Every structure is written in C-alpha cells, then in structure tokens.
Amino acid sequence: MRFLLLALFLSPRHDDPIRGLVSNLGDDNPAVREAASAELRRIGTAALPALEAAAADPDVEVRVRALDLLHRIQPWRQSRQGAAEALGWLGRHQSADGSWTSKTPACGCAPPPPFEFASDEDFAAGLTGLSLLAFVRGGSVASSPGVIRRAVAWIAEHQGIDGRIGPETAAKPLYGHAICTLALAELFEASPSPEIKPVLRKAADYLITAQNPGKGWRYLPRGGDNDTSVTFWCVLALLSAKRAGFDVPESAFRGVLHWLDEVTETHGYGRVGYTHRDTGKISCPGPNEYFDHHPTTTAQGHLVRMLLGTPRRDPTVTLPMEILIRDLPSTKGFSLDSYFWLAGTLALREHDGPGGPKWRTWEAAVRPAILGIQKGKFEGCSRGSWDPVDRWSMYGGRVYATAVNALTLQACAPR
C-alpha cells in the first residue's frame, strides 16, 4: 500500500513531489489524503513554501488541510532557527583545544555562574559532551566538521586507559563520562568512523563496569549509591552504543529496571525518586533552594522505561505523563529549569509522538518559554545563547544553559 501511495505522490501530474503531495490533500480517496498529510509532516519545514501557497487554494479541502499542517509545522521552523542560533553561539565559544568550559570566554560575553562548587576541570567533560551532542542532533555532522572534529579529539585525549573520559579528580565524573559517551555513540551512528570506534568501545565498556551490580549508577564507578539522573544518561549512552553495533549485556538494562522499580512509588501516579522512593525536593542549599521543584526524575525514569520496552500505553507510563502535563514549562517566578524541560520534552515526545494531545500541549508551552528568553540578534556576541539563571546553571554557566536548551528545541523540531 505504501509503495502504491508513493507512486501516486510521484505521478507525472507534478514535477515537484511536494506539490504533488499538497494536491493530494484534496483527493477523493481518504487514504490518499491521510497518507499525503503524514508524508508532509515527515518532510517538515521543507514543505512550508508549498503549504503556504496552498493556504489560498480555491479547493476548500486542500486549503483546510494545508492550514492545519502549517499550524503544526511552522513552530518546527522556529525551533530549528532557535537551535541553529544556539549552535552558532556554541561554535563561536568552543575552546581552542576543542572543549567547552564554564569559565568566561575570551570575548567576555558569558560571565561565570554566581556560585561555583568545583574547578572548571570538573565540568569540561560534561559541557563538551552536551555541546557535541547538540551539534550531532542538530544535523551538523557535515556542516560543522571542524567543531565536531576538535571536540572528538579533546574527548579522545582526555580518555584514560580504563576508558574513563575526564579527570579522575572530578567531583561527579560519571555525569561527564556518560554524556560524552552518548555524544560519541550518536555521532558514530550518524557517521561511522574508525577513529571514533575504539574511543567509544572503551567508553561504553567503562560504563558497563561502573554500574552497581543489579542497579544503576551515581557519581563514582561502583560506588554503591544510585540516582535516577546519572542513570538516565548512562542508559541513553548504552542504548545508543547498542544501536551503533556495540555489544551491551542485557543484564545492564535489567538492573536499571530493577533500580527504577525500587525508587518508583507503588501508589498514585508512579513518581520516580532521585536516590530513593518518595524523594522530596532536590536542591543545593543556598544557591538554588528557592527554585520551584519539578518532576525531572519522573520524566527521566519513565522515558528510560519506554526505551527499554515498556508499552507507551501501559498505565505505569501513562499516569506519570499526567504529572508532567500539570507542570508545563514557564519562565514565571522561580520556575525556570532547563534540565526538567529537556527531560519532559524527551519523555512526552517518546510517549505521545509528534501528533499526540499531551505532546502538543507540552510543545506549545516549552517552545515559546525557551525562545522567549534566548538572546536575540541585537545582543552582540551572546546572540543565540541563554543567561545562566535557571535552576542548575550555577554548575555549567552559559554553555550548559545553551546546550541543554538547544537539545530541547531540536527535540521539538523533527528533522
């Protein structure tokens, strides 16, 4: 059936396949209309010029469907433009050695966060991994090869013989290591490279051996403690490495599910705790305790469950999504939390798909919230970035805020 519909789309009536799809929005056959709509949504922003022209089509069926698609796809263009501006800022502020740091860049446009809990060395691996991941997910493998090549070279240079990425003295080394591993794995998926392969293999093996037996991860390898936030990044990294063709034992994922069962409430809506069940507000006394609490670990935990095979419509997944929808992204008061926005965006997109009602409600809130506080074209060198004023930016500064928000915007704009 799919091949038949594609043949209709590419019929000789139209030299331009997109125009052919738009024309088929008015076809008498409902299956052809629906297939055309689905294909135009998949094409995304490239279809906007044809849809904008069709919004004035004399055929009312074409016009109504074109307007509906415009309403869905135009926000994707805004998200892509915002993410592209963010990558522009990150590219301009990559260090000469290929890393990104939380310190003030040479241009002086990004002051360090007001509170600093560790040396810049502690955060370099995590910030470099986040920034590289934003470039990879932004489809910049071909358009920004120099930025990516320098970042990968820095990661390889800072990998220990045991596979660890980043300094042994870092306060929370598994955060940075897991994020770098995820970025390398997604880069390898997009563009397999013999230079990346051994670095990624060692990094993935280190994560596997660092897992607490039968559970998850926290800051130190096999430290005995577990937390949902670090475990989230480790699982994403290992799943990506597995998709890229690397061996990952299923026991690692079974341990994660066991850990999530241990920290998920057994009544109500299935909230997922941070280090234990029914964890309360997570904050650093002093610097960010006045910020609002958000269900970040619930979003992370149930995203991991879905990625590990739990059906999207299972009550253990659908109920926690209600928690997220009741806490929509906002920039009012002390509600700014880019980390929660990223986790919620990934979870709801995975659960609901691009057309689901919960996803559309969330996306309609998170996109304007992020774009509304992004530095604009009259902001000089800080254009495209975000001020480090949200709940967790005291750790990674402007680089952290910009990389995380870029990742969220990319998730809002399918390629």
C-alpha positions as CSV (number, residue, x, y, z in Angstrom):
1,M,0.0,0.0,0.0
2,R,2.8,2.4,0.9
3,F,4.5,1.9,-2.4
4,L,1.2,2.5,-4.2
5,L,0.7,5.8,-2.4
6,L,4.3,6.9,-3.1
7,A,3.7,6.1,-6.7
8,L,0.6,8.4,-6.6
9,F,2.6,11.1,-4.9
10,L,5.3,11.0,-7.6
11,S,2.9,10.7,-10.5
12,P,3.6,12.7,-13.7
13,R,0.9,15.3,-12.7
14,H,3.6,17.2,-10.7
15,D,7.3,17.7,-11.4
16,D,7.7,18.7,-7.7
17,P,6.9,15.8,-5.3
18,I,5.9,18.2,-2.5
19,R,3.4,20.0,-4.7
20,G,2.0,16.6,-5.7
21,L,1.6,15.7,-2.0
22,V,-0.2,19.1,-1.4
23,S,-2.5,18.4,-4.3
24,N,-3.4,15.0,-2.9
25,L,-4.7,16.8,0.2
26,G,-7.9,17.3,-1.8
27,D,-8.0,13.8,-3.2
28,D,-11.4,12.0,-3.1
29,N,-9.7,8.9,-1.5
30,P,-9.4,9.4,2.3
31,A,-6.4,7.1,2.4
32,V,-4.5,9.2,-0.1
33,R,-5.4,12.4,1.8
34,E,-4.2,10.9,5.1
35,A,-1.0,9.5,3.5
36,A,-0.2,12.9,2.0
37,S,-0.7,14.6,5.3
38,A,1.5,12.1,7.1
39,E,4.2,12.5,4.4
40,L,4.1,16.3,4.5
41,R,4.5,16.1,8.3
42,R,7.5,13.9,7.9
43,I,9.1,16.3,5.3
44,G,8.5,19.1,7.8
45,T,9.8,22.6,7.2
46,A,10.9,21.9,3.6
47,A,7.2,21.7,2.8
48,L,6.3,25.1,4.2
49,P,6.5,27.1,1.0
50,A,4.2,24.8,-0.8
51,L,1.8,24.7,2.1
52,E,1.8,28.5,2.5
53,A,0.8,28.7,-1.2
54,A,-1.9,26.1,-0.7
55,A,-3.4,28.0,2.2
56,A,-5.0,30.2,-0.5
57,D,-6.0,27.3,-2.8
58,P,-9.6,27.6,-4.2
59,D,-10.1,23.9,-3.2
60,V,-11.5,24.1,0.3
61,E,-10.3,20.6,1.2
62,V,-6.7,21.5,0.2
63,R,-6.9,24.8,1.9
64,V,-8.2,23.5,5.3
65,R,-5.7,20.7,5.4
66,A,-2.8,22.9,4.3
67,L,-3.7,25.4,7.1
68,D,-3.8,22.6,9.7
69,L,-0.3,21.4,8.5
70,L,1.0,24.9,8.6
71,H,-0.2,25.2,12.2
72,R,1.7,22.1,13.1
73,I,4.9,22.6,11.1
74,Q,5.6,26.4,11.4
75,P,6.6,26.0,15.1
76,W,9.2,23.5,14.0
77,R,10.8,26.2,11.9
78,Q,11.0,28.5,14.9
79,S,12.5,25.7,17.0
80,R,15.1,24.9,14.3
81,Q,16.0,28.6,13.9
82,G,16.5,28.9,17.7
83,A,18.6,25.7,17.8
84,A,20.7,26.9,14.9
85,E,21.4,30.2,16.7
86,A,22.4,28.2,19.8
87,L,24.8,26.1,17.8
88,G,26.2,29.3,16.3
89,W,27.0,30.6,19.8
90,L,28.5,27.3,20.9
91,G,30.6,27.1,17.8
92,R,32.0,30.6,18.4
93,H,32.8,29.7,22.0
94,Q,34.5,26.4,21.7
95,S,37.9,26.5,23.2
96,A,41.0,26.2,21.0
97,D,41.6,22.7,22.5
98,G,38.1,21.5,21.4
99,S,36.4,21.6,24.7
100,W,33.7,23.9,26.2
101,T,34.1,25.2,29.8
102,S,32.0,27.1,32.3
103,K,34.6,29.9,32.6
104,T,34.4,33.3,31.0
105,P,35.3,33.0,27.3
106,A,37.9,35.4,25.9
107,C,35.2,37.6,24.4
108,G,33.7,38.2,27.9
109,C,30.1,37.8,26.8
110,A,29.4,34.9,29.1
111,P,30.2,35.6,32.8
112,P,30.7,32.5,35.0
113,P,27.8,31.4,37.2
114,P,27.4,33.2,40.5
115,F,28.2,30.1,42.5
116,E,31.0,27.7,41.7
117,F,31.3,24.4,43.5
118,A,34.3,22.9,41.8
119,S,37.0,23.7,39.4
120,D,36.3,24.2,35.7
121,E,38.1,20.9,35.1
122,D,35.2,19.1,36.8
123,F,32.7,20.3,34.2
124,A,34.7,20.3,31.0
125,A,33.8,16.7,30.0
126,G,30.1,17.2,30.7
127,L,29.9,20.5,28.9
128,T,31.9,19.2,25.9
129,G,29.7,16.1,25.7
130,L,26.5,18.2,25.9
131,S,27.7,20.7,23.2
132,L,28.9,17.9,20.9
133,L,25.6,16.1,21.3
134,A,23.7,19.3,20.3
135,F,25.8,19.5,17.1
136,V,25.2,15.9,16.3
137,R,21.4,16.0,16.9
138,G,21.3,19.3,15.0
139,G,22.4,17.5,11.9
140,S,25.7,19.4,11.8
141,V,28.0,16.4,11.2
142,A,28.6,17.7,7.6
143,S,28.1,21.4,8.2
144,S,30.4,21.8,11.2
145,P,33.1,19.2,10.7
146,G,35.8,21.3,12.3
147,V,33.8,21.9,15.6
148,I,33.0,18.2,15.8
149,R,36.5,17.0,14.9
150,R,38.1,19.2,17.6
151,A,35.5,18.1,20.3
152,V,36.2,14.4,19.5
153,A,39.9,14.9,19.6
154,W,39.6,16.5,23.1
155,I,37.5,13.6,24.3
156,A,39.9,11.1,23.0
157,E,42.9,13.0,24.5
158,H,41.1,13.0,27.9
159,Q,40.2,9.3,28.0
160,G,42.1,7.2,30.5
161,I,43.5,3.8,29.8
162,D,40.5,2.3,31.6
163,G,38.1,4.1,29.2
164,R,37.1,6.9,31.6
165,I,36.6,10.3,29.9
166,G,37.5,13.2,32.1
167,P,39.8,13.7,35.1
168,E,39.8,11.2,38.0
169,T,39.6,14.1,40.4
170,A,36.3,15.3,39.1
171,A,33.6,15.6,41.8
172,K,31.0,13.7,39.7
173,P,32.9,12.0,36.9
174,L,30.2,9.6,35.7
175,Y,28.0,12.5,34.6
176,G,30.6,13.9,32.2
177,H,31.7,10.4,31.1
178,A,28.1,9.2,30.3
179,I,27.2,12.4,28.3
180,C,30.5,12.2,26.3
181,T,29.8,8.5,25.6
182,L,26.2,9.3,24.4
183,A,27.6,12.1,22.1
184,L,30.2,9.7,20.6
185,A,27.7,6.9,20.1
186,E,25.2,9.2,18.3
187,L,28.0,10.6,16.2
188,F,29.1,7.1,15.3
189,E,25.5,6.1,14.4
190,A,25.3,9.1,12.1
191,S,28.8,8.8,10.6
192,P,30.7,5.6,11.5
193,S,34.4,6.4,11.8
194,P,37.4,4.1,12.5
195,E,38.8,6.9,14.7
196,I,35.8,7.1,16.9
197,K,35.2,3.4,17.3
198,P,37.9,2.4,19.8
199,V,37.2,5.5,21.9
200,L,33.5,4.7,22.0
201,R,34.2,1.0,22.7
202,K,36.3,1.8,25.7
203,A,33.9,4.4,27.0
204,A,30.9,2.0,26.7
205,D,32.9,-0.7,28.5
206,Y,33.8,1.6,31.3
207,L,30.1,2.4,31.8
208,I,29.2,-1.2,31.9
209,T,31.8,-2.0,34.5
210,A,30.9,1.2,36.5
211,Q,27.3,0.1,37.0
212,N,26.3,-1.0,40.5
213,P,25.5,-4.7,40.2
214,G,21.8,-5.2,39.5
215,K,21.0,-1.5,39.9
216,G,22.1,1.8,38.3
217,W,24.8,4.5,38.6
218,R,25.7,7.6,40.5
219,Y,28.8,9.8,40.6
220,L,31.5,7.2,41.1
221,P,32.1,3.8,39.4
222,R,30.5,1.0,41.5
223,G,30.2,3.4,44.4
224,G,27.2,1.6,45.9
225,D,24.9,4.7,45.5
226,N,22.5,5.1,42.7
227,D,20.5,8.0,41.4
228,T,18.0,8.4,38.6
229,S,19.6,11.4,37.0
230,V,23.0,9.8,36.4
231,T,21.4,6.5,35.5
232,F,19.3,8.3,32.8
233,W,22.4,9.5,30.9
234,C,24.2,6.1,31.3
235,V,21.2,4.3,29.8
236,L,20.9,6.7,26.9
237,A,24.6,6.2,26.2
238,L,24.5,2.4,26.3
239,L,21.3,2.2,24.2
240,S,22.9,4.4,21.6
241,A,26.1,2.4,21.6
242,K,24.0,-0.8,21.2
243,R,22.2,0.8,18.2
244,A,25.6,1.6,16.7
245,G,26.5,-2.1,16.8
246,F,28.4,-2.4,20.1
247,D,27.7,-5.3,22.5
248,V,25.9,-4.3,25.7
249,P,24.8,-7.0,28.1
250,E,21.0,-7.2,28.7
251,S,21.8,-7.6,32.4
252,A,22.8,-3.9,32.4
253,F,19.2,-2.9,31.4
254,R,17.6,-5.4,33.7
255,G,19.5,-3.8,36.6
256,V,18.2,-0.4,35.6
257,L,14.6,-1.6,35.6
258,H,15.2,-3.2,39.0
259,W,16.5,0.2,40.3
260,L,13.6,2.1,38.8
261,D,11.1,-0.3,40.5
262,E,12.9,0.4,43.8
263,V,12.5,4.2,43.5
264,T,9.1,4.4,41.9
265,E,6.1,4.9,44.2
266,T,3.7,2.0,44.3
267,H,0.5,4.1,44.6
268,G,-0.8,7.2,42.9
269,Y,0.8,8.3,39.7
270,G,4.1,6.5,39.8
271,R,6.5,9.3,40.7
272,V,10.2,8.3,40.4
273,G,12.5,9.3,43.2
274,Y,16.1,10.6,42.9
275,T,18.1,8.4,45.2
276,H,15.1,6.6,46.9
277,R,11.4,6.3,46.7
278,D,9.4,9.4,47.6
279,T,12.4,11.7,47.3
280,G,11.4,15.3,48.1
281,K,12.7,18.5,46.6
282,I,16.1,18.2,45.1
283,S,18.3,21.3,45.5
284,C,21.7,22.7,46.7
285,P,21.2,24.5,50.0
286,G,21.8,28.2,49.3
287,P,22.3,28.6,45.6
288,N,19.1,27.1,44.2
289,E,16.8,26.0,47.0
290,Y,14.4,28.9,46.3
291,F,13.6,27.5,42.8
292,D,10.4,25.5,42.3
293,H,10.5,21.7,42.4
294,H,9.7,19.8,39.2
295,P,9.3,16.1,38.5
296,T,12.5,15.8,36.5
297,T,13.4,12.3,37.7
298,T,9.8,11.1,37.0
299,A,10.3,12.2,33.3
300,Q,13.7,10.6,33.2
301,G,12.7,7.3,34.8
302,H,9.6,6.7,32.7
303,L,11.5,7.7,29.5
304,V,14.0,5.0,30.3
305,R,11.2,2.5,30.9
306,M,9.7,3.3,27.5
307,L,13.1,3.0,25.8
308,L,13.7,-0.4,27.5
309,G,10.4,-1.8,26.1
310,T,7.5,-0.8,28.4
311,P,4.5,-0.1,26.2
312,R,3.6,3.6,25.8
313,R,0.0,2.9,26.8
314,D,0.9,0.9,29.9
315,P,-0.7,2.6,32.9
316,T,2.7,2.7,34.6
317,V,3.8,5.1,31.9
318,T,0.6,7.0,31.0
319,L,-0.1,8.0,34.6
320,P,3.3,9.7,35.1
321,M,2.7,11.7,31.9
322,E,-0.2,13.4,33.6
323,I,2.2,14.7,36.2
324,L,4.3,16.3,33.5
325,I,1.3,17.9,31.8
326,R,0.3,19.5,35.1
327,D,3.7,21.2,35.3
328,L,4.1,22.9,32.0
329,P,7.3,24.9,31.3
330,S,7.1,28.5,32.4
331,T,9.5,31.4,32.9
332,K,7.5,33.0,35.7
333,G,9.0,33.4,39.2
334,F,11.5,30.7,40.1
335,S,10.1,28.0,37.7
336,L,13.0,28.1,35.2
337,D,14.5,24.6,34.9
338,S,16.1,23.8,31.6
339,Y,17.0,20.3,32.8
340,F,13.4,19.5,33.5
341,W,12.3,21.0,30.2
342,L,14.7,18.7,28.3
343,A,13.6,15.6,30.3
344,G,9.9,16.3,30.0
345,T,10.3,17.1,26.3
346,L,12.0,13.8,25.5
347,A,9.6,11.8,27.7
348,L,6.4,13.2,26.2
349,R,7.7,13.1,22.6
350,E,8.6,9.4,23.1
351,H,5.2,8.7,24.7
352,D,2.9,10.7,22.5
353,G,4.6,11.1,19.2
354,P,4.5,14.3,17.2
355,G,0.8,14.4,16.9
356,G,-0.4,13.3,20.4
357,P,-2.5,15.7,22.5
358,K,-0.2,15.6,25.5
359,W,2.8,16.3,23.3
360,R,1.1,19.2,21.5
361,T,0.1,20.7,24.9
362,W,3.7,20.4,26.2
363,E,5.3,21.6,23.0
364,A,3.1,24.7,22.8
365,A,4.4,25.7,26.2
366,V,8.1,24.7,26.1
367,R,8.9,26.2,22.7
368,P,7.8,29.8,23.5
369,A,9.2,29.5,27.0
370,I,12.7,28.7,25.7
371,L,12.6,31.0,22.6
372,G,11.2,33.9,24.7
373,I,14.4,34.1,26.9
374,Q,17.0,33.4,24.2
375,K,19.5,36.2,23.4
376,G,18.4,37.9,20.2
377,K,20.2,39.4,17.2
378,F,20.8,42.7,19.0
379,E,22.6,41.0,21.9
380,G,26.1,41.1,20.4
381,C,28.3,38.1,20.9
382,S,25.8,36.4,23.3
383,R,23.3,36.1,20.4
384,G,21.8,32.6,20.4
385,S,22.7,31.8,24.0
386,W,20.8,31.8,27.3
387,D,21.7,33.5,30.5
388,P,22.7,31.0,33.2
389,V,19.9,31.9,35.5
390,D,17.9,28.7,35.7
391,R,17.8,26.1,38.5
392,W,21.1,24.3,37.7
393,S,23.1,26.8,35.7
394,M,25.4,27.5,38.6
395,Y,27.3,24.4,37.6
396,G,27.8,24.9,33.9
397,G,27.1,28.5,33.2
398,R,26.1,29.8,29.8
399,V,27.5,26.8,27.9
400,Y,25.3,24.4,29.9
401,A,22.1,26.6,29.5
402,T,22.7,27.0,25.8
403,A,23.5,23.3,25.1
404,V,20.6,22.0,27.1
405,N,18.1,24.4,25.6
406,A,19.4,23.7,22.1
407,L,18.8,19.9,22.7
408,T,15.2,20.7,23.8
409,L,14.5,22.8,20.7
410,Q,15.9,20.1,18.5
411,A,13.5,17.6,20.1
412,C,10.7,19.9,19.3
413,A,11.6,20.1,15.6
414,P,11.8,16.7,13.8
415,R,14.4,16.7,11.0
